[in-house]
Amino acid sequence: MRPKPLPLQPGDTYFNEQGLMVFTEQYHLRRGYCCQSGCKHCPYGYQKEAKKEQDTPSKGAGKTG
């Protein structure tokens, strides 16, 4: 069972250039745990692994001339 979300307080969020709500470090610290979603302001140091680009052939790879 998931814990209930915390009620938002001033400074917990802001809206980025794309209009998306972003949680701040303040909110994450009040929540008290890492959700492992790769949040921009994660105070717990979690970072999602980026897809390895070398595993995917780039356009034109192997072509000559």
CNS distance restraints for C-alpha pairs under 8 A (distance, minus, plus):
assign (resid   6 and name CA) (resid  31 and name CA) 6.95 0.50 0.50
assign (resid   8 and name CA) (resid  12 and name CA) 6.16 0.50 0.50
assign (resid   8 and name CA) (resid  13 and name CA) 7.91 0.50 0.50
assign (resid   8 and name CA) (resid  27 and name CA) 7.91 0.50 0.50
assign (resid  11 and name CA) (resid  24 and name CA) 7.18 0.50 0.50
assign (resid  11 and name CA) (resid  26 and name CA) 7.09 0.50 0.50
assign (resid  11 and name CA) (resid  27 and name CA) 7.81 0.50 0.50
assign (resid  12 and name CA) (resid  23 and name CA) 5.81 0.50 0.50
assign (resid  12 and name CA) (resid  24 and name CA) 5.31 0.50 0.50
assign (resid  12 and name CA) (resid  25 and name CA) 7.66 0.50 0.50
assign (resid  12 and name CA) (resid  26 and name CA) 5.86 0.50 0.50
assign (resid  12 and name CA) (resid  27 and name CA) 4.77 0.50 0.50
assign (resid  13 and name CA) (resid  21 and name CA) 6.37 0.50 0.50
assign (resid  13 and name CA) (resid  22 and name CA) 5.34 0.50 0.50
assign (resid  13 and name CA) (resid  23 and name CA) 4.47 0.50 0.50
assign (resid  13 and name CA) (resid  24 and name CA) 5.45 0.50 0.50
assign (resid  13 and name CA) (resid  27 and name CA) 7.47 0.50 0.50
assign (resid  14 and name CA) (resid  21 and name CA) 5.67 0.50 0.50
assign (resid  14 and name CA) (resid  22 and name CA) 5.40 0.50 0.50
assign (resid  14 and name CA) (resid  23 and name CA) 6.82 0.50 0.50
assign (resid  14 and name CA) (resid  24 and name CA) 7.50 0.50 0.50
assign (resid  15 and name CA) (resid  19 and name CA) 5.35 0.50 0.50
assign (resid  15 and name CA) (resid  20 and name CA) 5.26 0.50 0.50
assign (resid  15 and name CA) (resid  21 and name CA) 4.53 0.50 0.50
assign (resid  15 and name CA) (resid  22 and name CA) 5.94 0.50 0.50
assign (resid  16 and name CA) (resid  20 and name CA) 5.51 0.50 0.50
assign (resid  16 and name CA) (resid  21 and name CA) 6.59 0.50 0.50
assign (resid  16 and name CA) (resid  22 and name CA) 6.84 0.50 0.50
assign (resid  22 and name CA) (resid  40 and name CA) 7.78 0.50 0.50
assign (resid  23 and name CA) (resid  27 and name CA) 6.18 0.50 0.50
assign (resid  23 and name CA) (resid  28 and name CA) 7.19 0.50 0.50
assign (resid  23 and name CA) (resid  39 and name CA) 7.80 0.50 0.50
assign (resid  23 and name CA) (resid  40 and name CA) 7.99 0.50 0.50
assign (resid  23 and name CA) (resid  41 and name CA) 7.09 0.50 0.50
assign (resid  24 and name CA) (resid  28 and name CA) 6.60 0.50 0.50
assign (resid  24 and name CA) (resid  41 and name CA) 5.60 0.50 0.50
assign (resid  24 and name CA) (resid  42 and name CA) 7.92 0.50 0.50
assign (resid  25 and name CA) (resid  29 and name CA) 6.11 0.50 0.50
assign (resid  25 and name CA) (resid  41 and name CA) 5.08 0.50 0.50
assign (resid  25 and name CA) (resid  42 and name CA) 6.07 0.50 0.50
assign (resid  25 and name CA) (resid  43 and name CA) 5.91 0.50 0.50
assign (resid  26 and name CA) (resid  30 and name CA) 6.32 0.50 0.50
assign (resid  27 and name CA) (resid  31 and name CA) 6.15 0.50 0.50
assign (resid  28 and name CA) (resid  32 and name CA) 6.34 0.50 0.50
assign (resid  28 and name CA) (resid  33 and name CA) 7.11 0.50 0.50
assign (resid  28 and name CA) (resid  34 and name CA) 7.49 0.50 0.50
assign (resid  28 and name CA) (resid  41 and name CA) 7.91 0.50 0.50
assign (resid  28 and name CA) (resid  42 and name CA) 6.71 0.50 0.50
assign (resid  28 and name CA) (resid  43 and name CA) 6.97 0.50 0.50
assign (resid  29 and name CA) (resid  33 and name CA) 7.35 0.50 0.50
assign (resid  29 and name CA) (resid  43 and name CA) 6.98 0.50 0.50
assign (resid  33 and name CA) (resid  44 and name CA) 7.78 0.50 0.50
assign (resid  34 and name CA) (resid  42 and name CA) 7.42 0.50 0.50
assign (resid  34 and name CA) (resid  44 and name CA) 6.27 0.50 0.50
assign (resid  34 and name CA) (resid  46 and name CA) 7.47 0.50 0.50
assign (resid  36 and name CA) (resid  46 and name CA) 6.30 0.50 0.50
assign (resid  36 and name CA) (resid  47 and name CA) 7.66 0.50 0.50
assign (resid  36 and name CA) (resid  48 and name CA) 7.58 0.50 0.50
assign (resid  37 and name CA) (resid  48 and name CA) 7.13 0.50 0.50
assign (resid  38 and name CA) (resid  42 and name CA) 7.18 0.50 0.50
assign (resid  38 and name CA) (resid  46 and name CA) 6.23 0.50 0.50
assign (resid  38 and name CA) (resid  47 and name CA) 5.12 0.50 0.50
assign (resid  38 and name CA) (resid  48 and name CA) 5.15 0.50 0.50
assign (resid  39 and name CA) (resid  47 and name CA) 7.88 0.50 0.50
assign (resid  42 and name CA) (resid  46 and name CA) 6.63 0.50 0.50
assign (resid  52 and name CA) (resid  56 and name CA) 7.48 0.50 0.50
assign (resid  53 and name CA) (resid  57 and name CA) 7.83 0.50 0.50
assign (resid  57 and name CA) (resid  61 and name CA) 6.33 0.50 0.50
